[in-house]
Amino acid sequence: MNERDHLLKKARKSGKEYDWCNYRKARNSVTKCIRQHKANYNRSVFRENVNRPKQFWDQIKKCYPTRNKGETPNKLFDVEGKLISDSYLIASAFCNFLIGIGTSIQQCYVTLTEKHWQFHSYQRLQYLINPHHCVFKFKEVTERDILSIIKTLRSSTAPGYDNIPISFIKDGAQELSTPLVLLINLCLRQSIFPDVEKLANVTPIFKSGDRSSMDNYRPISVLPVLAKIIERVVHKQLSIYLEENCLLSPNQFGFRKG
């Protein structure tokens, strides 16, 4: 780079084409060298963090930034054909919109399923999916299971609507594990998930397209800590059951470990 700067001064002073040619060669060489070293550095960071998703994607975002930080959030939203700017009305409209998505998808799925399977045998399908007639049943968890789950929770994760931070649960894990085991096992035995744990802080994140249309936003839900713990208990037992009994299609890749 020092050589490049020296050649630039020399070319400006002399004005000769020969000196300008030497400067351009040095400039191009420096640019190429910098690009190569940046690429090598990024590759090394990717290799080091291949088993650490957060750090890996942080580096991806640095290399390929997509978000315009100077972009201001949308102030107007289309609600039943009217553009609304009132924050409370927008929040209520988003709430109603997101609540209705599940119902509309369910109705569409039921219609498609009934139409597709009306000429097929459900019993035959059941045998193809589950030839050994495996039956799933929840197992009661122990304090050791709960402590293991709490240990895997990330302290940096935002708290839910109850404002109970994960760090609080982790710090008091030994004391809290006993009541948590009693509560979670009761939920599993009675097949009941506490209504209060179904609440979440939901933030709509813009995807693409028209900013005034709620169809172009996806919801990000922040759950309470207890809900996350119960969720992981259920997920672990259900995943083990599906994998051990080979009940998942070999073409199912999404949301599976590895």
C-alpha positions as CSV (number, residue, x, y, z in Angstrom):
1,M,0.0,0.0,0.0
2,N,2.9,2.3,0.7
3,E,4.4,1.5,-2.7
4,R,1.0,2.2,-4.3
5,D,0.7,5.6,-2.6
6,H,4.3,6.4,-3.7
7,L,3.5,5.6,-7.3
8,L,0.4,7.7,-7.2
9,K,2.3,10.7,-6.0
10,K,4.9,10.1,-8.7
11,A,2.3,9.8,-11.5
12,R,0.5,12.9,-10.4
13,K,3.8,14.8,-10.3
14,S,5.1,13.6,-13.7
15,G,1.8,13.1,-15.5
16,K,3.5,10.4,-17.7
17,E,1.5,7.5,-18.9
18,Y,4.3,5.1,-17.9
19,D,4.0,6.2,-14.2
20,W,0.2,6.0,-14.3
21,C,0.4,2.5,-15.7
22,N,2.7,1.4,-12.8
23,Y,0.3,3.0,-10.3
24,R,-2.7,1.2,-11.7
25,K,-0.9,-2.1,-11.5
26,A,0.1,-1.5,-7.9
27,R,-3.5,-0.4,-7.1
28,N,-5.1,-3.5,-8.6
29,S,-2.6,-5.7,-6.9
30,V,-3.4,-4.2,-3.5
31,T,-7.2,-4.5,-4.1
32,K,-6.8,-8.1,-5.1
33,C,-4.6,-8.9,-2.1
34,I,-7.1,-7.2,0.4
35,R,-10.0,-9.2,-1.1
36,Q,-8.1,-12.5,-0.9
37,H,-7.2,-11.9,2.8
38,K,-10.7,-10.9,3.7
39,A,-12.1,-14.0,2.1
40,N,-9.5,-16.2,3.8
41,Y,-10.3,-14.6,7.2
42,N,-14.1,-15.1,6.7
43,R,-13.5,-18.8,5.7
44,S,-11.4,-19.3,8.9
45,V,-14.2,-17.8,11.0
46,F,-16.8,-20.0,9.3
47,R,-14.7,-23.1,10.0
48,E,-14.1,-22.2,13.6
49,N,-17.8,-21.6,14.3
50,V,-19.3,-24.4,12.1
51,N,-20.8,-26.0,15.3
52,R,-21.8,-22.7,16.9
53,P,-24.9,-21.5,14.9
54,K,-25.1,-18.0,16.5
55,Q,-21.5,-17.0,15.9
56,F,-21.7,-18.6,12.4
57,W,-24.7,-16.5,11.4
58,D,-23.3,-13.4,13.0
59,Q,-20.4,-13.7,10.6
60,I,-22.7,-14.4,7.7
61,K,-24.6,-11.1,8.4
62,K,-21.3,-9.2,8.6
63,C,-20.3,-10.6,5.2
64,Y,-23.7,-10.2,3.5
65,P,-25.6,-7.4,5.3
66,T,-29.2,-7.2,4.1
67,R,-30.9,-4.9,6.6
68,N,-31.0,-1.1,5.9
69,K,-30.4,0.3,9.4
70,G,-31.5,3.8,8.3
71,E,-34.9,2.5,7.2
72,T,-37.8,3.8,9.3
73,P,-40.7,1.5,10.4
74,N,-44.0,1.7,8.6
75,K,-46.5,4.1,10.1
76,L,-49.6,3.2,8.0
77,F,-51.3,-0.2,7.8
78,D,-54.2,-1.5,5.6
79,V,-56.9,-2.7,8.0
80,E,-60.1,-3.7,6.2
81,G,-59.4,-1.4,3.3
82,K,-58.5,1.6,5.5
83,L,-55.0,3.0,6.1
84,I,-54.6,3.3,9.9
85,S,-51.8,5.0,11.9
86,D,-53.1,4.7,15.5
87,S,-50.7,2.4,17.4
88,Y,-53.4,0.7,19.5
89,L,-55.6,-0.1,16.5
90,I,-52.6,-1.4,14.5
91,A,-51.6,-3.7,17.4
92,S,-55.2,-5.0,17.8
93,A,-55.4,-5.5,14.0
94,F,-52.1,-7.5,14.0
95,C,-53.4,-9.6,17.0
96,N,-56.6,-10.5,15.2
97,F,-54.8,-11.1,11.9
98,L,-52.2,-13.5,13.5
99,I,-54.9,-15.3,15.6
100,G,-56.9,-16.0,12.4
101,I,-54.0,-17.4,10.4
102,G,-54.1,-20.8,12.2
103,T,-57.8,-21.2,11.7
104,S,-57.6,-20.4,8.0
105,I,-54.7,-22.8,7.4
106,Q,-56.5,-25.5,9.4
107,Q,-59.7,-25.1,7.3
108,C,-57.7,-25.2,4.1
109,Y,-55.8,-28.3,5.3
110,V,-59.0,-30.2,6.3
111,T,-60.6,-29.4,2.9
112,L,-57.5,-30.6,1.0
113,T,-57.2,-33.7,3.2
114,E,-60.8,-34.8,2.8
115,K,-60.6,-34.3,-0.9
116,H,-57.3,-36.1,-1.3
117,W,-58.0,-39.1,0.9
118,Q,-61.7,-39.8,0.1
119,F,-60.7,-42.7,-2.2
120,H,-58.0,-44.0,0.1
121,S,-58.0,-46.4,3.1
122,Y,-57.1,-44.7,6.3
123,Q,-56.3,-48.0,8.0
124,R,-53.9,-48.9,5.2
125,L,-52.2,-45.5,5.5
126,Q,-51.9,-46.0,9.2
127,Y,-50.2,-49.3,8.7
128,L,-47.8,-47.8,6.1
129,I,-46.8,-45.1,8.6
130,N,-46.8,-47.1,11.7
131,P,-46.4,-50.9,10.8
132,H,-45.5,-51.9,14.3
133,H,-48.4,-50.1,15.9
134,C,-46.2,-48.1,18.3
135,V,-48.0,-46.1,20.9
136,F,-46.5,-42.9,22.3
137,K,-46.8,-42.1,26.0
138,F,-45.2,-39.4,28.0
139,K,-42.7,-40.4,30.7
140,E,-42.4,-38.5,34.0
141,V,-39.3,-36.3,34.2
142,T,-36.8,-36.1,37.0
143,E,-35.0,-33.1,38.6
144,R,-31.9,-34.2,36.7
145,D,-33.8,-33.8,33.4
146,I,-35.0,-30.4,34.3
147,L,-31.6,-29.2,35.5
148,S,-30.1,-30.4,32.2
149,I,-32.7,-28.4,30.2
150,I,-32.3,-25.3,32.3
151,K,-28.5,-25.5,31.7
152,T,-29.0,-25.4,27.9
153,L,-31.1,-22.2,28.0
154,R,-29.3,-19.1,26.8
155,S,-29.2,-16.3,29.4
156,S,-29.1,-13.7,26.6
157,T,-32.6,-14.7,25.5
158,A,-35.3,-12.0,26.1
159,P,-37.8,-12.7,28.9
160,G,-41.5,-13.3,28.2
161,Y,-44.5,-11.2,29.1
162,D,-43.9,-12.1,32.8
163,N,-40.5,-10.4,32.7
164,I,-38.8,-13.3,34.5
165,P,-35.3,-13.4,33.1
166,I,-33.7,-16.8,32.2
167,S,-30.7,-15.8,34.3
168,F,-33.0,-15.9,37.4
169,I,-34.1,-19.4,36.6
170,K,-30.6,-20.6,35.9
171,D,-29.2,-19.1,39.2
172,G,-31.9,-20.7,41.2
173,A,-32.1,-24.0,39.2
174,Q,-31.3,-26.3,42.2
175,E,-34.1,-24.8,44.3
176,L,-36.6,-24.4,41.4
177,S,-36.1,-27.9,39.9
178,T,-38.3,-29.7,42.6
179,P,-41.5,-27.6,42.1
180,L,-40.9,-27.5,38.3
181,V,-40.8,-31.3,38.2
182,L,-44.1,-31.6,40.2
183,L,-45.7,-29.0,37.9
184,I,-44.5,-30.5,34.6
185,N,-45.3,-34.1,35.5
186,L,-48.8,-32.9,36.5
187,C,-49.1,-31.3,33.0
188,L,-48.0,-34.5,31.3
189,R,-50.3,-36.7,33.3
190,Q,-53.4,-34.6,32.8
191,S,-52.5,-33.5,29.2
192,I,-52.9,-29.9,30.2
193,F,-50.7,-26.9,29.2
194,P,-51.2,-24.0,31.6
195,D,-53.2,-21.2,29.9
196,V,-51.0,-18.5,31.4
197,E,-47.9,-20.1,29.7
198,K,-49.6,-19.8,26.3
199,L,-49.2,-16.0,26.3
200,A,-46.3,-14.5,24.4
201,N,-44.8,-11.2,23.4
202,V,-45.3,-11.1,19.6
203,T,-43.3,-8.8,17.3
204,P,-44.3,-8.6,13.6
205,I,-41.1,-8.5,11.4
206,F,-41.3,-7.2,7.9
207,K,-40.4,-9.7,5.1
208,S,-40.9,-8.0,1.7
209,G,-43.4,-6.4,-0.5
210,D,-46.0,-3.8,0.5
211,R,-45.2,-2.5,4.0
212,S,-48.9,-1.6,4.7
213,S,-50.1,-5.2,4.2
214,M,-50.0,-7.4,7.3
215,D,-49.6,-10.5,5.0
216,N,-46.0,-9.3,4.5
217,Y,-45.0,-9.6,8.2
218,R,-44.0,-12.7,10.1
219,P,-44.5,-13.0,13.9
220,I,-41.7,-13.5,16.3
221,S,-43.0,-14.9,19.6
222,V,-41.0,-14.5,22.9
223,L,-42.3,-17.2,25.3
224,P,-42.1,-17.3,29.1
225,V,-39.2,-19.4,30.5
226,L,-41.5,-22.1,32.0
227,A,-43.2,-22.5,28.6
228,K,-39.8,-23.1,27.0
229,I,-38.9,-25.7,29.6
230,I,-42.1,-27.7,29.2
231,E,-41.7,-27.3,25.4
232,R,-38.3,-28.9,25.5
233,V,-39.5,-31.8,27.7
234,V,-42.2,-32.6,25.2
235,H,-39.9,-32.1,22.2
236,K,-37.2,-34.4,23.5
237,Q,-39.6,-37.3,24.3
238,L,-41.5,-37.0,21.1
239,S,-38.3,-36.7,19.0
240,I,-36.8,-39.8,20.6
241,Y,-40.1,-41.8,20.0
242,L,-40.2,-40.8,16.3
243,E,-36.6,-41.5,15.6
244,E,-36.4,-44.8,17.5
245,N,-39.5,-46.2,15.8
246,C,-38.5,-44.8,12.3
247,L,-41.8,-43.0,12.0
248,L,-40.4,-40.0,10.1
249,S,-40.0,-40.1,6.3
250,P,-36.4,-40.4,5.1
251,N,-37.2,-37.3,2.9
252,Q,-38.0,-35.2,6.0
253,F,-35.0,-33.0,6.5
254,G,-36.3,-29.7,8.1
255,F,-36.4,-29.4,11.9
256,R,-34.4,-32.5,12.4
257,K,-31.0,-32.8,14.1
258,G,-28.1,-33.3,11.6
